[in-house]
Amino acid sequence: MNVWYINSMLGTLRLEEEDDALCGVQLCPDGVPDLEPLPRKVCETPLLQETEEQLNEYFAGARREFDLPLAPKGTAFQKAVWAEMNKIPYGEVRTYGQLAAALGKPKAARAVGGACHCNPIAIIQPCHRVVGANGSLTGYAYGLEIKEYLLELELEQAWVQELACYCCCSNHLNC
């Protein structure tokens, strides 16, 4: 496994790659550790460079979707939740219950929440777009402040693009 650390608007992010696919994006509140547990190699690869570039574009408001090979590690249920979560459009939210229903398991909202909490590819697999039944911000592995920040970033950028489209496009069909 290759590991690379980058600076972001949220602080230090740890990027993990295995078999030419991204398998982890984690926030490191204490920065880069002195020692990396084995068998991990700290090195920058083309995929990790591309991941850093796409994350920088996302934080700058220039990217709404990520185009990276992903290989999250988890159970079959977790992977199903993450796949459904990846369908949530930029700037929008879904409830845990809505994801559960989309999976054909309408009573599994808490299990969906558990799968969201175990998401190994933060930001890129947008667990921050999943909210409580009443729309409230509930649970986020890196804290509600960061979840709120990511949602506000996306909502602001979506609004800016919509406004630009409204002001500049005569038929609003080309936006």
C-alpha positions, 0 to 999 in steps of 0.5 A, spaced: 500 500 500 502 506 498 500 512 502 501 520 501 500 526 505 497 532 503 495 539 506 488 541 505 483 546 507 481 541 512 488 540 515 492 534 513 489 528 509 492 521 508 491 518 501 492 511 500 492 507 494 493 499 493 493 495 486 492 502 482 486 504 486 484 509 491 482 505 498 483 511 503 482 518 504 482 520 511 483 526 515 489 526 520 487 531 526 494 530 528 498 531 522 503 527 519 505 521 524 512 520 525 512 513 523 507 509 518 505 502 520 508 497 515 507 494 510 505 501 508 510 505 503 510 513 504 511 515 496 507 519 491 504 515 485 501 518 479 494 516 482 495 519 489 498 526 485 491 526 481 487 525 487 491 531 490 489 535 484 482 533 484 481 534 491 484 541 490 479 543 485 473 540 489 476 545 495 476 551 490 469 549 487 472 547 480 470 540 481 463 537 483 465 529 481 471 525 482 474 521 476 478 516 480 479 508 481 476 507 487 477 500 491 474 501 498 474 495 503 468 493 507 463 488 507 458 487 502 453 491 505 457 497 506 460 497 499 452 497 497 451 503 501 457 507 499 455 505 492 448 508 493 451 514 497 456 516 491 449 517 487 448 523 491 449 529 487 453 535 489 450 540 493 444 535 495 443 531 501 439 524 502 437 521 509 439 515 512 432 512 511 432 514 504 439 510 502 436 504 506 430 505 502 434 505 495 437 499 497 431 495 498 432 495 506 427 501 508 428 499 516 436 499 515 437 507 517 441 505 523 445 500 519 446 505 513 449 510 518 454 505 521 456 504 514 457 511 513 461 512 519 466 506 516 467 510 509 474 509 508 474 514 502 472 521 506 470 527 501 470 523 495 465 518 497 460 523 500 458 521 506 458 528 508 451 528 504 447 524 508 443 527 514 438 525 519 431 524 518 429 531 519 434 534 515 439 535 521 446 534 521 448 527 525 454 523 525 460 524 521 467 521 523 471 527 523 466 531 527 459 535 525 463 542 524 467 539 518 461 535 515 457 542 515 463 546 512 463 541 506 456 541 505 456 549 505 462 549 500 458 545 496 451 549 497 455 555 496 458 553 489 452 550 486 448 556 488 454 560 484 454 556 478 446 556 478 446 564 478 452 564 473 447 560 468 441 564 470 445 571 468 449 568 462 445 563 459 439 565 454 435 559 454 438 555 461 439 549 457 446 549 456 448 550 463 
